[in-house]
Structure formats: structure tokens, C-alpha cells
Amino acid sequence: MIDLRLLGPIEISVDGVALKVDSRKALALLGYLAVARRPAARTALLGLLWAEMPEDRGRANLSWTLNRLNALLPGFIQADRNSVRLANATPLAVDLHQFDLYAASDDEQAQALALSLYGGPLLEGLYLTACPEFEYWLLVERERNEQRLLALIQRHADLLERRGALAEAADVLTRLLAIDPLQEQAHRQRMSLLARSGQRGAALAQFESCQRALAGELGVEPEQATVALVEAIRAGAVQRSGAPLAVPGLIEAASAMAYAAEPALRPAPVPLLIGRQLDLDAITGLLTNPACRMVTVTGVGGVGKTTLALACAQRVAALFRDGVRVVALVALDGPTLLPAALADALGIDLHSHFDPRRAVLDALAGRELLLVLDNFEQLVEAADLLEELLATAPAVTLLLTSQERIRLREEWVYDLTGLTVPLGESMAEVEASAAARLFVQQAQRLRASFTLNDSNCAAIARICTLVGGHPLAIELAAAWVRTLSCAEIARELAAGLDLLTSQVRNLPPRHRSVRAAFEQSWARLGQQERSALSMLAVFPGSFSLEAASAVMCGQQNEALMLALVDRSLLARLSGGRYEMHGLVRSFAMEKLDAAAIDRVRASHWAFFQRLLQAEQPRLRSADAAARVRVDDDLQNIRSGLLWALQQPAAVAVESALDSLLLFFDTSGAFRAGVELFTQCAALLADAAPGSRAECVAGRLMTCRGLLLLWLARYDDARVAFARSQRIAQACGDAQQEALSTGGLAFTLRWLGQFAEAEQLARAALAQARALDDGWLTAMLLQYLALICRDQGQHSEAREAALECLARFGDYGYRRGMGFALTVLGLVAHDLHDLDAAERYFEEGLRLCVAVGDPMGAVMADFYLGRLEFLRGQFGAARRRLDRGVASAGAIGYQWGVLRAQTLLGMIDDAEGEHATARTRLGDAARAATELGATFLAKEAAARLREIDARAEG
């Protein structure tokens, strides 16, 4: 069990043992993930904690921090290419989560437990002065939690008072007043409680404390109601009693202070919010922050701004003396109509006023209320009225919804994005998604029998992903469940926006289709903004300003980009990248004609092809920053490559394929690489024999085969290499022929066909040497070294590995050097020089870790674990191998999983756990057989036979 205390100084313990984390940013990251309770985008974490660094250094620091936390808390944090989160399956107790649970209860014991859990401000004592975004987030969260604590204390005191526990209630209020000594109502309540519990002197002392606080902080005297109460206590009018206080004159004094305006108009009931609790809490925190008097909730049309704003208004209405006024502005044609709309909401009769603007300002000057202005984007030119209102009405707070920010100095902006979409297509992943829950809810409104089940969960996940979690789009898509299956809805959505329409009569026109919602935004754009938005729609993923400039004919206008951000049509990510919502992208792309689309796509692919070419030397040297740069643009690269392969110039992609192979190979993203290369090859399936297009198809098959090897899909790899070898021979491409022949040799080695593997490897190596291709020669040397070692040819294996090490060293390719060192370690191991083997493995591991090579690290770790096993260090070996199984499984490196499981079975056997060993070795043998990994299967089966033989003997 992991215990995480966030309220007060952060504390971490595992099964009661305290852990020490020296890095403040590691603590900050851990605290942020625990508070967020949902996946956090890597880009968001960079902006929070490493915004002052170049993006590549920030990403490297984030990876280092995650590795450090996972070393302390294995499996506690899950991270993928895009996001980071706390693992759901980890047994975890967080005091903040428990506080939230118990604080929501009306049970006295639960409330008391919540109060006991609140050990201090959130992450007390943790400050990162160089991280302003984190400091701001922490400030807002601390304020929000403190407000919840104050509300809980008040509720608990009231509950105790109703039960007649007056002294206990008075003690509870002491904590509230220690936090906020200016809450005069709490002072009065405590005075009353003390007097009624017979503590007249303490009640009078409480009045003096109130008097000092008000005079010292605000320079004012207590309110009339407070003075009336203390006079009643001095006169003995407040007697010992468990009943609520009723003092003559006190009620009258309080009534005299009440605002005499008509009752506030409350927001109409709003639909049940799904997946918006964090947004609701965040905006509530802003509205209860004394420093914040204007909040603008921004987002694309249909994202749910109005619904969320009304829910927030309902939640905080009781905090405003005059409640809430909601003003719907969608029907207003221009800014000059705003004063009249405000007057109508406030109940002002304009017949007796010549100046509606002045009448509104005068009416609000003495009010304490929340004014909700819905759909303000068409009235931004009336911002001066809001500025004047804030100046003349100091007790009025504004809550606006708008597709663009208002750009006032007083404005606090909250960007509302889509609901969380499923991370995968399993039932559990779909059920955990807010977008999927909304889809199911809306579908059930139209078809009561509709349920989420195994047959439709994948299609629902696809629907939610296609619309990017956009609530209006989800509602419109769900409306089709009466006539279409979920799979059919998903197919229609993939074709465009036409499905996202509704015939519901009482929907506002702007919400009857997604296209209509976006047309309103489009109508407010200038010509330059329209042109930019439609061209930027070519990017399926996030993109840099430099990439945007390339597709916009070299126009590098950051102000134009930021204008689109202000209108919620682009999102600006940390690190200076931009992103467009998928639905906005579909809409904007429709604004381009076919010729324009081809021009933009050509510019798009040309930019990313140049990027891949530029990064190739750094990818060869296993530069982590280069991998990050390619990874950031992988969606764009994939889209551009698939487009390019369908053009007449499809032959001009070879250098890009080489860079992509290096990226997938060095990052351990084997599955993603196989998927992309398979999809690309399918586009060229009908290429004419001997054509350049067929040569590209052969190159794609080679790339696919090299990645299939690491997934232990040996039969598939053999087919791919054999086909690419035939194509290369037909095309006269000697380099490609050598690479595919070497890949086939390495595949046969895994299948246990060592003699044929050696013959092919030597032939390929000779061909590479003849071409004077140093890189290809080094690759083939590593294949030959392993094949020779497998056959006991240790001298030749060592010679090949040493040359491989030197050649990769010339390129600075530390990953390849690590591989060669591992082979040298194996040779030393076979020759019983375990100390030398350990040195080689350790150095190989160091290089692999330094360059972020997960597969190489797993390989070196396995061999170090085997050395520990041979030396009888079973515990150390088991820990190393368990880590290796997790790492290898995460990247799909089946060889690493199977070898580690086999060795773990041997450790089980050595420690006397023979039944466990049999099960583990049997499972490994069966899995290896299914994969076609002959000698892995033989090794596991041989160990299993040894155990059985001992048992029989």
C-alpha cells in the first residue's frame, strides 16, 4: 500500500515505510498527478515544471524524473508517448482524496474524519520559484482546498450546534477563524455558542478578538449585528441553552443590514454534468478567489461552456448576497444592445432612464452578485462596459462564456476542452471515459434499451476519438442510435461532419449541427485568419510555428496564430507548439478546394521530409533529443508519408523511411513502426514489377521485417525479408538486397537455422563491404557476431563484435555500441570469464540507458541477471529480471519477456519453488513455440525436463 499525504508537507510511505524524494520537481510532479486524478499531457507537464528550458532538455528532465519516481515506486506511474498518470491498479491512499470523500458527507463522524485529515495547505512548503505556471496552479488549488475546508468547518459547527454540542461547535469554529479571522459571522456564531454554553467571559473575549482583527486588517468597526449580540451577552440576555439564539433587537439589527433589492434570479436547472468535476472545481476556485473578479470560459462552439457556467453559478450562488443573474446574449446583433440586455436581466425599467448604460452601472454599484454573460464572443467590442462595471461595482463578479477571450486586464481565462476519450477499446477503458459515458447517456434517452457492451465498446471508443470528446458532437452522434449501429456511426463520422446534425425542434440553431456552430466562428474571422485556419487544417497533430510557416507560404506570423488561439480555433501548447481540434480541422479543410489541398499537402510533406533528413545523423547517434523532435511530429509525418506514397513522386521517400526506421528501432516503438510500414506497403501493393514504386515497397518490407524481429514475429519477418530481397534483386538495388539478406539471416538465427543464417550473413556482409557502406557493414557485423557466437565460433564472434563496436563508434551510435558490448560479454561468459562479461554488460547497459534505448537495456539487464544467478545472488537477479519483464512487455519485446521468464523459472527451481518453476517454464516454452522461437522454446523445455528428471529420481 502506498500512502501519499498532500495536505501539509508532502509525505510518501510504502507499507508504512517512509520514502525520501530529494528532487523538488519530482515531488511537484507526483503531487500534480495525484491532485489531477487523470492523465496529464507531457506537454502540459513541460509547461508546468520545465518551461524555462529548451523543449528537448525539458523532455529529457521529465523522463529522468519519471524514471527516478518509478525506481522508488515501481509501477506507480504509467507513461506513454503523450501522457503521464498514476496507475489505477496500484493500492493507493491519498489524504486529499479521502478528505474530498468524507467532506461531502452529512455524517458527523465523516466530517470529523475529514477535518482530521487536513494537515495543512496543499503541498505545504513546496515552492518552485522558477516555475510560474506550477506556482499559479498550486495557488489556485490551495485556495480551492482552503475554501472547501472553511465550508466544511462551518457545516460541521452547524451540525454540532443543532445537536446541542455547543462547546464542541465553538472549538471547531476556532479553526475557521485561525484561517480567516475576518469572517465576522463566524465570530458572532462563536460568541453565541460560548455564551449559551455558560462561558460568558470567553464570549466577550471573542468579541474583542473580532474587534482587533477588523480594526487591524480593515480599519473598520464590527457590524451592528455583532455589537447587538455583545450587548445582549453583557446584559445577561443570552442564557445557557442548547436552542438557537433569539435575542430581542439582534434580528432587527441583522435585518436592517440586508439588501433591499428584489430576490436574485437563479440559474435554470442544468443537465447532469459528466466528466466536468475538475473543471467545475477549478472555476469555482476562481470565483471564490478574492483577487479574481472576471472569469471567461473559452472554447470552441458546442464544447459545453454554457452548461458548465450555469453549474458553477448554481454552486456559488449562496456566496453572493444578491445571488446570480444570467444574461443570454446569443440573440444580440451588436454591442450597442448589451446595456438593454443587462437592464432587462436586472429588472431595471428603462422607461424612466435616458441612458441605459448609466442605469445599469448605477443599479450594480451597490450590489453583491455574480453576473453570468453567456455567448459574449459577438460582443467583444463592448468590453469597455465590462471594464467600467468592474470599476464602479466592486462587489460584482463576472462569469463569461465566449469563443474568444475578451482581452481585459482583469480577465482570468479558463480554456475548456473536450471530454476525456477512451485510452483504448477495452470495456474498462471505455467505461472510464467521460466522452463515452456521455454518449451512452444520450443514446439511452433515445433508445432506453441501449447499453455499453462488448460488441459496441470499440465502436463507441472510435466515435469519441473521432470527435475529440466534443460534447455537442457526441450528443448529435448518439442521436443516430435509433437507426444506425455504433460501428456505422463511426464509419459515417470518419467520412466527415455531415452526420453531426439534429432535427430536435427546441435546440438553438447554432447547436443543430457542428458545422453550424463552427460557421458562426468562421463568420467572425478576417480573410487572412480564414486562409491561415484552412491551411493549418493539414496538420493532424500538434505543430511548431516553423512548420506552420512552411504550409502558409513562408508567412511566419505568430500574431496571426495567437489570434486564432484567442478565438479557440487553435490551442497553444507548452513549448510553443499549436494544435487544432479534430472537428475544427475537418470543418476548416472543407474550405479548401482540391487544388489548394494538394498544394498545402505538398508543402506539409516537404517540410517533414526535410526534418527527417536533418535528424538522420542524430538518430544514428541515438540522440534522445532527436527522437523527441520526431516523436512530437509523428502524426504529421505519418499523414504526410501516406499522402506522398499516393502521389506520382512516391519514389522520393527512401531517406525518410531510413530515418523512421531508426526512430522506431531506437525508441522501442516496434508495434507502431510495424503498423505504419504495413499500411504504407499496402498503398504500393499494385506497383508495377521493377518500377521505382515497387522498390519503395521492398524498402518498406525490409523496415517492417527489422521491427517484426523484436516483436518475435519470426515467420512474418522471414516472409517480409524474402519478398524485399526478391524486389531488391529485380530492381538492382544492391544496398537494399544486402540489408534484406542480412535481416533474413538474423531471422533464421532466431529460428535455430544457424548454418543457413551464417551463410546469408557472410554474403550480405561481403556485399556491404563491396558497396563501402560503413553503416550497413556495422549492422551486418552485429548479426554475424551473434550467429557465430551461437555456434561456438567465439574467436570469429569476438572479431566481428569488435569491428562492429569500432564502426558504430565512428558514427557515435551508442546504441549499436551497446549491442556490440553485449555480444562481447556473451563471448566472455561462454569462455567462463565472468568478471570480463560483467564489465561488458555493465558498459553496454550504461550506454543503452544513456541514450534511452529500452530494448538494449533489457538485453544487458537480462545478462547481468544471469550472472547474478550463476553467482547465487537470487534475490538481486529476481529484482532485475522482474524489472526487465515489465520493460520488455511495455515495448512488445517478446524475446526479453521469454528469456527473463525462463531464467526466473530457473531461480524458482533453485529456491525450492518447483511447482512455480514448472508453471513458469511451461508457459515460456509454449509461448516461444507459438512465436516460432525454436531455441528459446528448447531452452525452456530443457530446464523443465531437468526439474522433472530430478523429481522422478
GIWOFEN-V549913 format. One record per run of one state. SS is the DSSP state (H for helix, E for strand, C for the rest). FROM is the first residue (numbers start at 1). TO is the last residue. If there is no record, write none. Layout:
BEGIN
ss->SS from->FROM to->TO
ss->SS from->FROM to->TO
END
This chain:
BEGIN
ss->C from->1 to->1
ss->E from->2 to->5
ss->C from->6 to->6
ss->E from->7 to->7
ss->C from->8 to->10
ss->E from->11 to->14
ss->C from->15 to->16
ss->E from->17 to->19
ss->C from->20 to->23
ss->H from->24 to->36
ss->C from->37 to->39
ss->E from->40 to->41
ss->H from->42 to->49
ss->C from->50 to->54
ss->H from->55 to->72
ss->C from->73 to->76
ss->E from->77 to->79
ss->C from->80 to->82
ss->E from->83 to->86
ss->C from->87 to->91
ss->E from->92 to->94
ss->H from->95 to->103
ss->C from->104 to->107
ss->H from->108 to->117
ss->C from->118 to->121
ss->E from->122 to->122
ss->C from->123 to->131
ss->H from->132 to->163
ss->C from->164 to->165
ss->H from->166 to->179
ss->C from->180 to->183
ss->H from->184 to->196
ss->C from->197 to->199
ss->H from->200 to->217
ss->C from->218 to->223
ss->H from->224 to->234
ss->C from->235 to->249
ss->H from->250 to->257
ss->C from->258 to->276
ss->H from->277 to->287
ss->C from->288 to->293
ss->E from->294 to->298
ss->C from->299 to->304
ss->H from->305 to->319
ss->C from->320 to->323
ss->E from->324 to->328
ss->C from->329 to->334
ss->H from->335 to->346
ss->C from->347 to->349
ss->H from->350 to->352
ss->C from->353 to->355
ss->H from->356 to->364
ss->C from->365 to->368
ss->E from->369 to->374
ss->C from->375 to->375
ss->H from->376 to->392
ss->C from->393 to->395
ss->E from->396 to->402
ss->C from->403 to->411
ss->E from->412 to->415
ss->C from->416 to->426
ss->H from->427 to->431
ss->C from->432 to->433
ss->H from->434 to->446
ss->C from->447 to->456
ss->H from->457 to->466
ss->C from->467 to->470
ss->H from->471 to->482
ss->C from->483 to->485
ss->H from->486 to->495
ss->C from->496 to->500
ss->E from->501 to->501
ss->C from->502 to->508
ss->H from->509 to->511
ss->C from->512 to->512
ss->E from->513 to->513
ss->H from->514 to->523
ss->C from->524 to->526
ss->H from->527 to->536
ss->C from->537 to->542
ss->E from->543 to->543
ss->C from->544 to->544
ss->H from->545 to->551
ss->C from->552 to->557
ss->H from->558 to->566
ss->C from->567 to->570
ss->E from->571 to->572
ss->C from->573 to->573
ss->H from->574 to->576
ss->C from->577 to->577
ss->E from->578 to->579
ss->C from->580 to->581
ss->H from->582 to->589
ss->C from->590 to->593
ss->H from->594 to->620
ss->C from->621 to->623
ss->H from->624 to->632
ss->C from->633 to->633
ss->H from->634 to->644
ss->C from->645 to->653
ss->H from->654 to->667
ss->C from->668 to->669
ss->H from->670 to->683
ss->C from->684 to->691
ss->H from->692 to->710
ss->C from->711 to->713
ss->H from->714 to->731
ss->C from->732 to->733
ss->H from->734 to->750
ss->C from->751 to->753
ss->H from->754 to->771
ss->C from->772 to->773
ss->H from->774 to->790
ss->C from->791 to->793
ss->H from->794 to->811
ss->C from->812 to->813
ss->H from->814 to->830
ss->C from->831 to->833
ss->H from->834 to->850
ss->C from->851 to->853
ss->H from->854 to->870
ss->C from->871 to->873
ss->H from->874 to->891
ss->C from->892 to->893
ss->H from->894 to->910
ss->C from->911 to->913
ss->H from->914 to->931
ss->C from->932 to->933
ss->H from->934 to->952
ss->C from->953 to->953
END
